Amino acid sequence: MAFYTGRTGALYLSNDPSGGVTPSNAEKALKLRDWSLETSLELLETTTVDTAVKSYTPGAVSATGSATVLYYRREGTTSTEPGVQFDAFLRKVMKTSSTGVTENDRVTIVLRAGRQSGSGSDVKDDIAFNAYITNASISVSTGELTSVALQFTVDGPFRELIDA
């Protein structure tokens, strides 16, 4: 039996929500402080006037979540470096133009609860989904690391992961 701690958690971001998702084809957030995911089932009441006990039927499922990532930039400016890649995801919600958020701003997120096996092919503890980043809050405090708190809303069903 395996128990996991927050140290084994990870968050991966992908700009390609249409393709097969694996942690190996996504960008790992540099340093993750925490993440959480909440899934809710809407129940539709089916009680009739002549019954004394309420009854329900399942309705739509929705999910929201949050993550806190420690923010830093490496010295280089190569577009493949994680700090530069993370800037691209912040721009999904922190717009510098008046065009607003579009469907092209949807991202794929992979959350890891456990840890990878030595071969790097174990994804059974990973959760993948398409989402919109609905809130990004950058926090700077004296004596602390700069952090970015992200909130997101899942768009559509959870995705099946492919062993990488």
C-alpha positions as CSV (number, residue, x, y, z in Angstrom):
1,M,0.0,0.0,0.0
2,A,1.4,3.4,-1.0
3,F,0.7,6.7,0.8
4,Y,1.6,9.9,-0.8
5,T,2.6,13.3,0.6
6,G,2.3,16.7,-1.0
7,R,5.9,16.3,-2.0
8,T,4.9,13.8,-4.7
9,G,2.3,16.1,-6.3
10,A,2.8,17.9,-9.6
11,L,0.9,20.0,-12.1
12,Y,1.5,19.9,-15.9
13,L,0.1,22.4,-18.4
14,S,-0.4,21.8,-22.1
15,N,-1.4,24.2,-24.8
16,D,-2.8,21.5,-27.0
17,P,-6.2,20.4,-25.6
18,S,-7.0,18.5,-28.8
19,G,-4.2,15.9,-28.7
20,G,-3.4,12.9,-26.5
21,V,-2.4,14.1,-23.1
22,T,0.6,12.7,-21.2
23,P,2.8,14.4,-18.6
24,S,5.7,13.9,-21.1
25,N,4.1,16.1,-23.7
26,A,3.1,18.8,-21.2
27,E,5.1,21.4,-19.3
28,K,5.6,20.8,-15.6
29,A,4.9,23.8,-13.4
30,L,8.3,24.7,-11.9
31,K,7.5,24.4,-8.2
32,L,4.1,23.5,-6.9
33,R,3.0,24.5,-3.5
34,D,-0.4,22.8,-3.6
35,W,-3.4,21.9,-5.8
36,S,-7.0,20.9,-5.2
37,L,-9.8,19.6,-7.3
38,E,-13.5,19.6,-6.4
39,T,-16.1,17.6,-8.4
40,S,-19.8,18.2,-7.9
41,L,-22.9,16.3,-9.0
42,E,-26.0,18.3,-9.5
43,L,-29.1,16.4,-8.3
44,L,-32.4,17.0,-9.9
45,E,-35.4,16.6,-7.6
46,T,-38.0,14.1,-8.9
47,T,-40.3,14.2,-5.8
48,T,-44.0,14.3,-6.6
49,V,-46.7,16.1,-4.6
50,D,-48.1,12.9,-3.2
51,T,-44.9,11.6,-1.6
52,A,-43.5,12.4,1.8
53,V,-39.9,11.6,1.0
54,K,-37.8,13.5,-1.5
55,S,-36.2,11.6,-4.5
56,Y,-33.5,12.7,-6.9
57,T,-32.0,11.7,-10.3
58,P,-28.4,12.5,-11.3
59,G,-27.9,15.7,-13.3
60,A,-24.8,17.4,-14.6
61,V,-21.3,17.0,-13.2
62,S,-19.0,20.0,-12.8
63,A,-15.5,20.5,-11.4
64,T,-13.4,23.4,-10.3
65,G,-10.0,23.6,-8.7
66,S,-7.0,25.6,-7.7
67,A,-3.3,25.4,-7.6
68,T,-0.5,27.6,-6.1
69,V,2.7,27.7,-8.1
70,L,6.0,29.3,-7.0
71,Y,7.0,31.8,-9.7
72,Y,10.5,32.4,-10.9
73,R,12.1,33.0,-14.2
74,R,15.3,31.3,-15.4
75,E,18.1,33.4,-16.8
76,G,17.5,32.5,-20.4
77,T,14.6,33.5,-22.7
78,T,14.3,30.4,-24.7
79,S,10.6,29.6,-25.4
80,T,11.1,26.0,-24.2
81,E,12.2,27.0,-20.7
82,P,9.6,26.3,-18.0
83,G,9.5,29.9,-16.7
84,V,8.8,31.3,-20.1
85,Q,6.2,28.6,-20.8
86,F,4.4,29.5,-17.5
87,D,4.2,33.1,-18.6
88,A,2.3,31.9,-21.7
89,F,-0.3,30.3,-19.4
90,L,-0.7,33.4,-17.3
91,R,-1.4,35.3,-20.4
92,K,-4.5,33.1,-20.9
93,V,-6.3,35.1,-18.3
94,M,-4.1,38.2,-17.8
95,K,-4.8,39.8,-21.2
96,T,-2.8,42.8,-22.6
97,S,-5.3,43.4,-25.4
98,S,-9.0,44.2,-25.5
99,T,-9.9,41.0,-27.4
100,G,-10.7,39.1,-24.2
101,V,-10.6,35.4,-23.5
102,T,-11.5,33.0,-26.3
103,E,-11.8,29.2,-26.8
104,N,-8.1,29.3,-27.8
105,D,-7.3,30.2,-24.2
106,R,-8.4,26.8,-23.0
107,V,-5.6,24.6,-21.6
108,T,-5.1,21.0,-20.7
109,I,-4.1,20.4,-17.1
110,V,-2.6,17.2,-15.7
111,L,-2.6,16.9,-11.9
112,R,-0.4,14.3,-10.3
113,A,-1.2,13.0,-6.8
114,G,1.3,10.2,-6.6
115,R,4.7,9.7,-8.1
116,Q,6.0,8.2,-11.3
117,S,7.5,4.8,-11.4
118,G,11.2,4.6,-12.3
119,S,10.3,4.0,-15.9
120,G,8.2,7.2,-16.1
121,S,5.2,5.3,-17.5
122,D,2.9,5.1,-14.4
123,V,0.0,7.5,-14.8
124,K,-2.6,5.8,-12.7
125,D,-2.4,8.6,-10.1
126,D,-2.8,11.4,-12.7
127,I,-6.0,13.4,-13.4
128,A,-6.2,15.2,-16.8
129,F,-8.8,17.6,-18.1
130,N,-9.4,20.7,-20.3
131,A,-10.0,23.8,-18.4
132,Y,-10.2,27.6,-18.4
133,I,-8.0,29.5,-16.0
134,T,-10.6,31.7,-14.3
135,N,-8.4,33.5,-11.8
136,A,-4.7,34.2,-11.4
137,S,-3.4,36.0,-8.4
138,I,0.3,36.9,-8.0
139,S,1.4,37.3,-4.4
140,V,4.7,39.0,-3.4
141,S,5.7,39.2,0.3
142,T,8.9,40.4,1.9
143,G,11.0,37.3,2.8
144,E,8.7,34.9,0.9
145,L,8.8,33.4,-2.6
146,T,6.6,34.9,-5.2
147,S,3.6,32.7,-5.8
148,V,0.8,32.5,-8.3
149,A,-2.6,31.2,-7.1
150,L,-4.6,29.8,-10.0
151,Q,-8.2,28.9,-10.1
152,F,-9.7,26.9,-13.0
153,T,-13.0,25.5,-14.2
154,V,-13.0,22.1,-15.9
155,D,-14.4,22.2,-19.5
156,G,-16.0,18.9,-20.5
157,P,-15.3,15.4,-19.2
158,F,-12.0,14.3,-17.6
159,R,-9.6,12.9,-20.1
160,E,-8.1,9.5,-20.4
161,L,-4.4,9.5,-19.9
162,I,-2.0,7.7,-22.2
163,D,1.0,5.9,-20.7
164,A,4.0,8.0,-21.6
